[in-house]
Amino acid sequence: MRCLVCKSERMEESTNTYFAQLENCYVIIENVPCLKCLQCGEVVYPMSVMETIDEILGKVENVTSKIFIMDYSQAA
């Protein structure tokens, strides 16, 4: 895969921390699988990972009050 920012072809599998600000809280999801550009550091999440993140955010928004932190591998 080619980086969307710098067009480098040097992308590697990695993990990243995903941050989201919802209407009533902040969500931090650690160890999310991604592709990371070795040249500029841009992060790209595969579609399957984004679908899982969307599911997590839908569930968390109804449960938490201000800040919620979780590990991706425990939710996926």
Order of alpha helices (4+ residues) and beta strands (2+ residues): beta-beta-beta-alpha-beta-alpha
